[in-house]
Amino acid sequence: MTPREDLEQLYRAASNQFDLTEASHQDALLELAESLLALQRTSPEQLILLSQKEDCPLLFKLAVKLVLSRQAINQIKQPITVGVVFAMWGEHHRLLNKSTTNPNGENSLLNKVQQLQWICQQSQVDWRLYPVDDGCPHASYVIAKRIAEQSEHSAKIQVLKLSDGITYDSGPLAKLQHVDDSKKGGAIIYGCMQALEDNVDAVLYTDADNSVHMGQLGLILQPFTEQYVQVVLGNRKHPMSVLVKQEQRWGVGIKTLRHMQRMVGSSIFSKGIHDTQAAYKLFSREALFCILANPSVFDFSFDTDWILAAMQHNLKIATIPFAFIDSAAESASITQGPMSTWLTLLQGLVTALRARNIHYSKEMAHLIDEHVRSAADLELIIDKLPDELIHAKDCELGSEALMTPKALSAWLTSVKLAPIESSL
């Protein structure tokens, strides 16, 4: 059989399903990636073209990302160590295996270990894993600690508790008085602090679930090792990305929220950074020292604070495409409510912009201060849309020419008054 026939057979046999909770799917993905790597005469360009076909099976798309990642990591000639940090809050189910009593189990910690071992084997790249409990009330720390200790790679895994980090009266966590003062951001900071203490060369931040396959490490390392880009941001919106959303979480009013976000944060979005919240970001050691010198927020909005800090220090930033499969079943944004998440994102962005002294729309910031005070304020508008935004394209959102802060403020006021007037 010719290499072309082998490739076509692998393409046709690939599944279009990938369940984050199924161990057999994880194994099948690595097996397919290995088979593709074994096709000596198949070029990366051939694989990319195939993966971009409209009918390309999902498993094949994912495997191509892993192949490109392995090829990139094999190009690294100098030894480097990468710390992988993720926060844990309510991860007591996803950390464990899937079972009849735990249908959303992803075995996520051990999957990360397996994936990191796979991508780093016989390469110059070494890894350390830092799961950080963010004050989880469901014993995520205890579960992760037990799993880590039973792993054959336990020496590379350090399970942490944020509560151990906020005892400091100086440093990045000095502003935190209690674990409840953090909503993810504090835990990520603490993990990075430990990674820096362990002298890693860079830190990769991700989520606790299986949404991002760690076998893609070579993709995000490439700009860092080849052009010494200090901050590399995953971009799920890139046309070369693989994005699988399990459900639509928002109403039509999401366009209004994005319009507000992009206008006030134009210093970020105008630079082509469109996916600020992707949990797949790499920071060089030097970048982290700049970013953690004085963090302004410790909640879900820390991503934009870190991007703004990188801009403030004139650090080199790049974005890359990658594969992301939504793990929605036990997502924190679902647990706490989508509008609570957006409340945090908007308020945190304004706080960070003011703290970092980066140019922003003061008029839009004032609008957010005035009209976005609670999740209930956003619940009022998530299923409504101003006339100006109905036909707006996503790329147009954030433009004052589309809808000014003054016009949006008037619309928000009218929406809030409507329930009152209808009750009279």
N, C-alpha and C positions, 0 to 999 in steps of 0.2 A: 504493500500500500504506500502511495506517495505521501510526502508531508502535507500536500494540499488536501488529499483525501482524508488523512488523519485529522486535519484541522476541521474539515467540514463535518466529519463524524462527531467530533467533540462538540461542535456548535449545535448540531441537530439533537444530540443526546442531552444537552444541558437543560435543567429544569427552569421553569419560569416562576417557581415558588421559592421563597426563602423565609423560613420561620425562625425568628431569633431565639425561640425557646427549644428548638429541635437540635439535639446534638448531631444527629445524622446529617442535617443540612450543613452544619459547620464543617463536618468531616468531608462531605462531598465537595464543598467549595475549595478546601485546601488540596484535595485530590485532583480537581480540575485544573487548578493553578499549576500544580506540579506537572501534570500532563502537557499543558501548554508550554511550560518552561523547557520540557524535554524535546519540543519540536525545534531542532537546531536551525533549520532554514526558514523559520517563520519570523518575519521582522515585526518589531513593535508597531510599525505603520499598518501592517496587515491586520493586526489584532485590534488596533484602534478603529480602523474602518469598519470591521465586523461589529464591534461593540456599539457603533453609532447607528447601525441599521435599525429601522423602526420595529422590526419584529424580533430583535435580538433577545434571547432568553435572559432573564435577570441574573441567573447564576453565572452565565458567561460574562456579562458586563462586570460583575463583581470580581470574577477571576482575572479579568484583564487588568483591573486596578492592582491586584496583588502581583501579577507578573511584572508590570511596569515598576512597581515598588521594589521588588526583589532585584530587578536590573539596576535600579538607581542605587540601592544600598550596596550593591557589589562594586560600584564605582568609587566608594569612599575608601581612601587609602590610609588615612590617619585614624588611630583609635579614638572613639568618642563614646561617652556614656550619656544616655538620655534618661531623665526621670519622668515617669508617667504618673500624673496626679489626677485623682478624681474624688469628688465629695460624696458622702453617703448620708442621706436622710430618707427614711422610709424605703430603704433598699433591702429589707429583710426577706422579701420574696424573690427578687431578681438575683440576689447573690446565690441562692440555692438552686438545686436542680428542679426541673419541671416534674410534677407528679400529679396524681389525682387530687391531692389536697393543696397543691401549689401550682395551679395551671399557668401562672405567669413567670415561673422560674426560668432563669436564663443561664444559671451557673456562670454568671458574668465575670467574677474574679478569676476563676480558673481558665475561662475562655481567653481572657486578656493575657494570662501567662502563656498559654499554648500559642497564641497568635504572635506574641513578642518573641518567643523562642523560635518559632517558624521563620519569621522574617530576619532575625539576627543571626541565625546559624551560619557558621563559616564566614562571618563578615567581621569588619572592624568595629561594629557597633555593639555596645553592651547596654543593658537596660536595668532600671530599678523601678519598682512599683510602689506608689504611696496612696493607698486608700485612706481617706480622712473622714471620721465620723463628725458630722456637723451638729451634734446634739440630738441625734436620732432617738426618739422615744421607744423604738422597737428593736433595740439591741443590734443594730447593724455592725457596731464595733466588735461585739462578742462573736457574732457569726463570721465576720470577715477574718478576725484573728484566728479562730478555730480552723477555717478553711486554709489560711495562709500557712499555719503551722504544719498542716498535713501535706502541703505541697512539697514536691522534691526540690523546688526552687525557693524554698522559704527564706533562704539567706538574702534573696533579692527583693523580698516583700517586707515593707515596714508599715503596719497598720497603725494609724494615729488617731488621737482624739483631740478635737479642737479645744476642749476644756483644759487640756494640758498646756495649750499655747497661750491662753488669755491671762495667764498669771503674770505675764511680763508687764512691767510698767514703762517699757520703752520698746521701740521697734514697730514693725508694721501692724501689730495687733494691739497696740497700746490703747486705742480708742474703744476696744471692746471690753465691756464689763462682765458679760455673761454670754454663753453660747447662743442664747435666744436673740442676741444682737446681730448674729450672723444669719444670713440666708444664702448659703453656698459660698459666697465670696470669701468669708473668713476662713473656711475650711481649705479652699484652694490656696489661699495665701500661706496657711500653715504648712501645707504639703510642700509648697515651693521653698519655704524657709528651710525645711528639713533636707530637701533635695540639694539646695545650695550648700548647706553644711556638709553634705556628703560629696561635694565637689563635682557634681554633674556638669556637663558642658552645655546642656539645654534641657528645658522642661516642656513636655507635651501635656497640655490640659485636655481632658476628655470627660465624658459622662460615665456614670457607674454601670449603665446598661450595655447591651451589645450593639447599640445603634451604629457605632463606628468600628470597623474591623481594624485591629492594631497592626495587621499585616500591611497596612498602607503607610507604615512609618517611613519607608524610603521616599514616598512622594512628598511628604512635608519636610523631610530632612534635605531634600535636593537643593532648594534655594539657600538654605543655611550653609551647606557644605561647599556648594559650587560658587555662589556669589556673596557669601557671608551676609545674607539677609538676616537681620536680628529678630524680626517678628514675622512669622509666617501664619497666615490666617486661612483656614479652610472656608471655601465658599460653595455652599449647597446650590446656589442659584446659577453657577457657571454652566454653560451649555455642555461641557464635558463631564459634569458631575452626574452621579447616579443618585437620584432622590426618590425614596419611596415613602409617601405619607400614608399612614393607616386610616386617617380620618380628617375631616375638615373641622377644625376646632373653633373657627371664628365665624361671625356673621358678616354681612356686607359692610358694616361699620369699621371693619379692619382697615379699610382704605383711609378713613378719617384719622385713625390712630397712626398709621404709617405716614400720612401727610404731616401730622404734627411732629412725629419723631424725626423725619428727614429734614424738615425745615429748621427745627431747633438744632439738630446735629449735623447741619450741612457741611461742617468742617471734616466730618468723617465720610458721609455719603457722597460728597462731591469728588472724592478721591477714588471712587470705584469700589469702596468697601461697602457691599450691599447686604452682607450676611453677618451682622455684628454678633449674633448670639450662637453661632455654630460652636459646638463643644469639641472643636478640633483645632487647637492653636499651639504653635511652637514658639517659645521665647528663649533666646540665647541667655547665657549666664549674665552677661553684662546688661542686657535689656531688663532682666528681672531686678537687678540692683537699682536701676533707675525707677522702674515701675513701683517697686515695693518701698521706696524711700518714704512715701507719704500717700498711701491709698486713701481715696475720698469716700468710697462706699464699700459695703461688705455684704451686699445682697445680690440678687440675680442680675443686677445691672453692672456688675463689676467688669464685664467684658468691655463695655464702652469706656469705662474709666481707664482700663489698661491700654486700650487703643489710643486714647487721648494723651496718656502719659508718654507713650512711644512717640507720638507726634510732637509733644512738648519738648522731648529730648532729641528731636530730629533723627530718630532711629529709622533704619531702612525697613520698610514694610512691603510684603508681597502677599498675594492671595493665590490659592491653588484649588483646582477641582478635586473632589473626592467622593466616595460612596457613603451614603447615609440612609439607613432604614429606620424609620420612626418606631420607637418603642413606647407606644402611647398608653398601654394598659395601666401602668402605675406611675406615669409621669407626674412629677411634682406640680407642674402647671395645671394638670387635671385635678390633682388632689386638693390644691389650694384654691383652684378656680382660675380660669384664663384671664379674667379681668383683674384679679389680684396681681397676676404676673405682669400684665401690661401697666398697671398702676406703678409697680416697682420700676419697670423699665423706663417709663417716661420721667418719673420723679428723680430716679437715680441718674439719668442722663443729664438732666438740668443741674443737679448737684455737682456732678463731675465736671461739666463745662465751666461752671462758676469757679470751682476749686482749681482747675488746671489753667484758667485764664486763657482759654482758646476761644477764638471768634465764634459767636453764636447769635441767633436771632433773639434779642432781649424781649421783643414784643411777643414772640411765641412762648418764650420761657415764662413770661408774666401770665399768658393765657393758661398755661399748664398749672401754674401756681393757683390761679383763680378757679379754674373749671375742673381740674383733675385732683380732687382731694380724697376721694375714696373709690373703691371698686364699684360702688353703687352708681357713681357718676358715669362710669364707663358702660355699665349695664344699660343705662338709659339710651346710649347711642350706638351700641354694637349692632343693632338690627335696623338702623336708619342710616341715611346717607344724604348729605347736602347735594342740591342739584348740580353744583359746580364739579363734584367728584364722580357723579354717576358714570360718565363715559370716559373718565380719565384713565390713561394707561399707567401701569405700575411705574414705568420709567419717568413719568411726569410728576408723580407725587413728591411733595416737598417744595415745589416751585411756587413762589409767591404770586406769579402770574396766573396760576391755576385758581388759587383761593387764598386771599390775604388773611393774616391773623385777625384783623378787625372783622372781616366777613364771617370767619369761622366762629369768633366770639359771639357775634350776634345770633348765629344759628344755634350754638350751644345754649345760649340763654333762652331762646324760643323753645327748644326741646325740653328744657327743664321746667319751663312755665306751663307747657301743655297739660301735664297731668293735674296741675293745680287748677287751671282754668276749667278743665273738663269736669272737675268735682264740684264746681260752684253752681 
